């Protein structure tokens, strides 16, 4: 256990490429990393320390990217990290690294009631309560959904073909979003079918609607409640607690991928309420506060291992808050 957090009641955590954040029940953010550029404090620490730059602000959500971080508060969205061009600060992208490494307000989102932030590899999303979605950062695969592959220094609204109200979104080198009426949209990198479009191919630069998810071919449509994305994998969580995967499953051999959502082998009676994908790993939370790792039953757990069977749930622990 992290003894530095023993006195805090942690509500959520987020992990990036080489840094981590934790959010406690009073809205304070804790951070740790060997890289001073990622901590938001100006110096590195392998032990959790409270982020003093946000001490007067009650934070309600945190999100780590590869080399940057976002947090959402009642005052707005704050960002910090190694590269100022990824932080959504517009013309301030030319600021010194010292300034980039400390939390600052994303001013272009001021006046917009944001309900969710998502930090991807080198890109970010902000979802407004109005259902509008904004993106910024690296755009090499069209993962910003703005119709081109040009980097955006400031938040840019993602345009959909019709009036779509988005309720949840996630981003890496590809992005997924769920609409209020249950539709799934994807854009960005799709070389291994990670957009759940029933096919793989070139990158998609604008939001495209994915086919409905069904438990069985020709069966009833499933209602989705959340999405999560990893390096080349997507996870879809249904209202009934089932998990579906698309893309290159992180522990299978090269060339093993699927573009049609595939049901993750369920454990009898198991209902998943939250799912989080990393680069090559995944964690799920059950309805009773228990946690599971997701992967094949193989001790090697490497992407080169081609002998693994179907992925499944491995019990990790029970939440101490339950």
Backbone torsions as a table, in degrees:
resi	resn	phi	psi	omega
1	UNK	NA	153.7	176.4
2	UNK	-85.4	100.2	-175.1
3	UNK	-64.0	-26.0	179.4
4	UNK	-64.7	-18.6	179.5
5	UNK	-105.5	8.5	-173.9
6	UNK	-63.4	-28.2	-178.5
7	UNK	-89.2	-7.2	-178.3
8	UNK	-103.0	146.2	174.1
9	UNK	-96.9	102.7	-173.6
10	UNK	-82.4	128.9	179.7
11	UNK	-96.5	-33.6	-179.0
12	UNK	-155.9	157.8	175.5
13	UNK	-134.0	158.0	175.7
14	UNK	-145.2	138.4	-177.4
15	UNK	-119.9	136.6	178.1
16	UNK	-108.8	-157.5	-178.6
17	UNK	-63.6	-41.4	178.7
18	UNK	-150.5	30.7	177.6
19	UNK	-150.6	162.9	-179.1
20	UNK	-139.3	152.5	174.4
21	UNK	-127.7	150.6	173.2
22	UNK	-135.9	142.4	-179.8
23	UNK	-117.4	126.7	-178.9
24	UNK	-99.5	179.9	-171.9
25	UNK	-75.3	-6.5	175.2
26	UNK	-104.7	8.5	177.0
27	UNK	85.1	13.9	178.1
28	UNK	-88.8	146.0	-179.8
29	UNK	-105.8	132.2	176.1
30	UNK	-112.1	142.6	-174.1
31	UNK	-141.3	147.4	175.0
32	UNK	-153.1	143.0	-179.2
33	UNK	-178.6	156.0	174.5
34	UNK	-80.4	-13.6	-178.2
35	UNK	-96.7	120.5	-178.6
36	UNK	-66.9	-23.4	-178.8
37	UNK	-69.6	-19.8	-173.3
38	UNK	-100.4	-15.0	-172.7
39	UNK	-80.7	-26.0	-175.1
40	UNK	80.7	10.9	-176.9
41	UNK	-117.9	-14.0	-179.4
42	UNK	94.4	-6.0	177.6
43	UNK	-150.2	154.8	-177.0
44	UNK	-86.7	153.6	176.8
45	UNK	-158.8	131.2	177.7
46	UNK	-84.1	-4.4	177.3
47	UNK	-108.1	142.3	179.8
48	UNK	-57.8	134.2	174.8
49	UNK	-136.3	147.8	-178.4
50	UNK	-71.8	137.2	-177.6
51	UNK	-79.4	100.2	-174.2
52	UNK	-64.9	-29.4	-178.2
53	UNK	-64.7	-14.7	178.7
54	UNK	-118.5	17.9	-172.8
55	UNK	-63.0	-26.7	-179.2
56	UNK	-95.1	6.4	-174.7
57	UNK	-120.5	131.6	176.5
58	UNK	-86.9	112.1	-178.6
59	UNK	-88.6	141.9	-178.4
60	UNK	-117.1	-12.5	175.5
61	UNK	-155.9	146.6	178.1
62	UNK	-127.7	153.6	177.0
63	UNK	-156.1	130.9	179.1
64	UNK	-106.2	135.8	169.8
65	UNK	-100.5	-165.5	179.2
66	UNK	-62.9	-45.5	-177.3
67	UNK	-142.1	27.1	174.9
68	UNK	-150.8	167.6	-178.4
69	UNK	-137.1	152.8	175.2
70	UNK	-130.0	149.3	168.5
71	UNK	-142.5	147.9	-178.5
72	UNK	-111.4	130.2	177.3
73	UNK	-132.4	175.5	177.1
74	UNK	-67.5	-17.8	178.4
75	UNK	-87.5	-16.9	-179.0
76	UNK	140.4	-163.8	-177.6
77	UNK	-101.9	133.0	177.3
78	UNK	-115.2	147.4	-179.8
79	UNK	-138.3	155.5	172.8
80	UNK	-164.0	161.8	-179.8
81	UNK	162.5	-167.5	-175.0
82	UNK	-76.2	-35.6	-171.7
83	UNK	-118.2	114.0	-176.5
84	UNK	-61.9	-22.8	-178.5
85	UNK	-72.8	-11.2	-177.6
86	UNK	-99.8	0.3	-166.0
87	UNK	-98.2	-0.2	177.1
88	UNK	74.0	20.9	-175.3
89	UNK	-95.5	9.4	175.6
90	UNK	61.3	-126.7	-177.0
91	UNK	-62.7	-16.2	178.7
92	UNK	-77.0	1.1	-179.1
93	UNK	-63.8	-18.1	178.8
94	UNK	-89.1	5.0	-178.8
95	UNK	-66.8	164.8	-178.7
96	UNK	-65.3	160.0	179.0
97	UNK	-64.2	-32.5	178.3
98	UNK	-60.1	-39.5	178.6
99	UNK	-71.0	-38.6	-179.7
100	UNK	-65.2	-30.8	-174.5
101	UNK	-79.1	-3.1	179.4
102	UNK	-116.2	144.6	-177.3
103	UNK	-58.3	130.1	174.5
104	UNK	-139.1	153.0	-179.3
105	UNK	-69.0	137.1	172.0
106	UNK	-82.2	95.3	-168.8
107	UNK	-65.4	-28.8	-179.2
108	UNK	-68.9	-12.4	176.0
109	UNK	-99.3	1.7	177.9
110	UNK	-62.6	134.9	-178.8
111	UNK	90.0	-9.0	176.9
112	UNK	-101.8	127.2	-178.9
113	UNK	-81.1	96.1	-177.6
114	UNK	-85.6	137.2	-179.4
115	UNK	-113.8	-14.6	179.1
116	UNK	-154.8	141.6	171.3
117	UNK	-122.8	150.7	178.5
118	UNK	-142.5	119.5	176.2
119	UNK	-97.5	119.5	178.7
120	UNK	-93.2	-158.8	-179.2
121	UNK	-56.3	-60.9	176.4
122	UNK	-137.8	26.0	-178.9
123	UNK	-137.1	165.9	-177.8
124	UNK	-144.0	157.2	174.5
125	UNK	-129.4	148.6	170.6
126	UNK	-134.1	126.6	-178.1
127	UNK	-106.8	123.6	-179.3
128	UNK	-87.0	155.3	178.0
129	UNK	-62.8	-21.5	176.9
130	UNK	-72.2	-11.7	-176.5
131	UNK	95.6	-2.6	177.0
132	UNK	-78.4	146.9	-178.1
133	UNK	-119.9	136.2	-179.8
134	UNK	-122.4	145.0	-178.1
135	UNK	-137.1	156.5	175.5
136	UNK	-162.6	164.9	178.4
137	UNK	108.3	-155.6	-179.2
138	UNK	-64.4	143.9	-173.0
139	UNK	-139.6	31.8	-172.1
140	UNK	-59.5	-31.3	-178.1
141	UNK	-110.7	12.6	-176.6
142	UNK	77.5	19.1	-175.9
143	UNK	-68.7	-8.4	175.5
144	UNK	-84.6	-14.2	176.1
145	UNK	70.0	27.6	-175.2
146	UNK	-109.9	11.6	172.4
147	UNK	93.8	-0.5	179.3
148	UNK	-147.0	-169.5	179.3
149	UNK	-122.8	29.8	-178.5
150	UNK	-91.9	132.8	177.6
151	UNK	-59.0	140.2	176.9
152	UNK	-113.5	125.8	-179.9
153	UNK	-82.6	-21.2	-176.7
154	UNK	-131.6	156.4	179.4
155	UNK	-55.2	132.0	179.5
156	UNK	-125.5	134.3	-178.3
157	UNK	-68.8	133.8	176.3
158	UNK	-85.0	122.5	-177.0
159	UNK	-93.7	131.9	175.4
160	UNK	-105.5	162.6	-175.0
161	UNK	-65.4	-28.7	179.3
162	UNK	-140.6	-175.3	-178.2
163	UNK	-72.0	97.5	-176.9
164	UNK	-112.9	130.4	177.0
165	UNK	-102.2	107.8	-178.8
166	UNK	-84.4	139.3	-178.5
167	UNK	-119.2	-14.7	178.0
168	UNK	-159.7	144.1	-178.1
169	UNK	-152.2	157.7	178.5
170	UNK	-148.4	153.2	-176.5
171	UNK	-145.5	144.5	169.6
172	UNK	-140.3	-112.7	167.6
173	UNK	-93.8	-1.6	169.1
174	UNK	-137.4	167.7	-177.5
175	UNK	-136.8	148.1	174.4
176	UNK	-129.1	149.7	177.4
177	UNK	-145.9	144.2	176.2
178	UNK	-108.6	137.8	177.7
179	UNK	-96.8	164.7	-178.6
180	UNK	-60.2	-31.8	-179.5
181	UNK	-91.3	13.6	171.8
182	UNK	90.2	7.0	-179.9
183	UNK	-83.8	148.0	179.8
184	UNK	-107.7	132.2	178.5
185	UNK	-124.3	147.3	178.4
186	UNK	-142.2	155.8	176.2
187	UNK	-162.3	163.1	-178.0
188	UNK	102.3	-151.9	-175.3
189	UNK	-63.5	137.5	-177.2
190	UNK	-145.6	32.6	-175.1
191	UNK	-70.7	-20.2	178.6
192	UNK	-125.4	24.6	175.8
193	UNK	79.0	18.6	-175.6
194	UNK	-69.0	-9.7	177.9
195	UNK	-87.1	0.8	176.5
196	UNK	61.3	32.9	-176.3
197	UNK	-95.4	8.9	-177.1
198	UNK	71.9	9.7	177.0
199	UNK	-158.3	163.8	177.0
200	UNK	-123.9	161.3	-179.9
201	UNK	165.7	-146.6	-178.5
202	UNK	-68.5	169.4	-179.5
203	UNK	-68.0	150.3	177.4
204	UNK	-108.1	123.2	-171.9
205	UNK	-93.5	-9.8	178.3
206	UNK	-132.6	157.0	179.7
207	UNK	-58.7	131.3	176.8
208	UNK	-126.6	140.6	-177.7
209	UNK	-78.6	133.0	177.7
210	UNK	-88.9	156.1	176.5
211	UNK	-61.8	153.4	177.5
212	UNK	-60.0	152.6	179.3
213	UNK	-94.4	131.3	179.1
214	UNK	-126.3	144.2	177.3
215	UNK	-68.2	-39.4	176.9
216	UNK	-134.2	148.1	177.5
217	UNK	-54.6	126.6	-179.3
218	UNK	81.5	-0.9	-179.0
219	UNK	-85.3	-175.0	-179.5
220	UNK	-67.1	151.3	178.6
221	UNK	-75.0	143.2	179.1
222	UNK	-97.3	141.0	176.9
223	UNK	-89.1	127.9	-179.0
224	UNK	-95.2	148.8	180.0
225	UNK	-119.4	-21.3	-177.9
226	UNK	-159.0	158.2	175.8
227	UNK	-132.1	154.2	174.1
228	UNK	-145.5	146.8	-179.6
229	UNK	-130.2	145.5	175.4
230	UNK	-118.4	-155.1	-176.1
231	UNK	-57.9	-55.0	177.2
232	UNK	-137.7	27.5	-176.3
233	UNK	-129.9	147.9	174.1
234	UNK	-125.2	144.0	175.8
235	UNK	-123.8	134.6	177.6
236	UNK	-117.2	128.0	-179.9
237	UNK	-109.3	123.7	-179.3
238	UNK	-88.2	163.1	179.1
239	UNK	-60.4	-32.2	-179.0
240	UNK	-83.4	5.0	174.2
241	UNK	89.5	16.1	176.8
242	UNK	-93.4	148.1	179.6
243	UNK	-115.5	131.2	177.8
244	UNK	-119.4	144.1	-179.2
245	UNK	-120.1	148.0	172.7
246	UNK	-136.3	154.7	176.4
247	UNK	99.5	-156.4	-179.9
248	UNK	-91.9	104.5	179.6
249	UNK	-62.7	128.5	-164.3
250	UNK	-60.7	-19.6	-177.1
251	UNK	-111.8	14.2	178.3
252	UNK	-101.5	168.6	-175.7
253	UNK	-70.3	165.1	178.3
254	UNK	-56.1	139.4	178.8
255	UNK	84.3	0.1	-179.9
256	UNK	-98.9	104.6	179.9
257	UNK	-153.8	168.0	-180.0
258	UNK	-148.7	139.3	-176.4
259	UNK	-101.5	-7.0	174.8
260	UNK	-102.8	127.8	-178.2
261	UNK	-49.6	126.3	-177.2
262	UNK	-112.9	129.3	-178.7
263	UNK	-66.2	126.2	176.0
264	UNK	-71.1	129.6	-174.7
265	UNK	-46.4	112.2	-175.0
266	UNK	-81.8	146.2	170.1
267	UNK	-90.8	135.7	-174.7
268	UNK	-54.0	126.7	177.8
269	UNK	81.3	-2.8	-177.5
270	UNK	-81.7	129.2	177.4
271	UNK	-124.4	118.1	-179.0
272	UNK	-90.0	135.6	179.9
273	UNK	-110.8	-21.6	178.5
274	UNK	-145.5	148.2	179.8
275	UNK	-141.0	138.5	178.8
276	UNK	-138.7	124.6	177.4
277	UNK	-100.1	138.8	170.1
278	UNK	-105.4	-163.0	178.8
279	UNK	-59.5	-53.0	-176.0
280	UNK	-138.4	33.4	178.8
281	UNK	-155.5	168.6	179.8
282	UNK	-152.4	149.4	177.8
283	UNK	-130.2	139.8	177.8
284	UNK	-128.3	149.5	177.3
285	UNK	-112.7	132.7	179.7
286	UNK	-88.9	171.9	-175.2
287	UNK	-66.7	-17.8	-179.1
288	UNK	-105.0	15.9	177.6
289	UNK	87.6	3.2	180.0
290	UNK	-83.1	156.5	-178.0
291	UNK	-119.4	147.9	-178.9
292	UNK	-134.7	144.0	166.3
293	UNK	-90.4	152.5	-178.1
294	UNK	-118.8	123.8	179.1
295	UNK	172.1	172.3	179.3
296	UNK	-70.0	157.5	179.3
297	UNK	-80.9	78.9	-175.9
298	UNK	-144.9	132.8	-176.7
299	UNK	-74.0	-23.0	-176.3
300	UNK	-73.2	-40.3	178.8
301	UNK	46.1	53.0	176.0
302	UNK	-125.9	150.5	-178.6
303	UNK	-65.6	-18.9	179.9
304	UNK	-80.0	-12.6	-176.8
305	UNK	-77.1	111.0	-177.6
306	UNK	-97.8	4.3	-175.3
307	UNK	-95.3	1.8	-174.7
308	UNK	-73.8	146.1	175.6
309	UNK	-87.2	-160.0	-179.1
310	UNK	-65.1	148.5	178.7
311	UNK	-68.3	155.7	178.6
312	UNK	-155.1	-176.7	-177.8
313	UNK	-98.9	133.2	175.2
314	UNK	-118.1	121.3	-177.6
315	UNK	-63.1	133.8	177.6
316	UNK	-108.4	-59.0	-176.9
317	UNK	-166.8	171.9	175.2
318	UNK	-106.4	134.5	179.5
319	UNK	-60.2	134.4	-179.0
320	UNK	-70.2	-14.7	-179.3
321	UNK	-85.6	-10.5	-177.6
322	UNK	-89.6	NA	NA
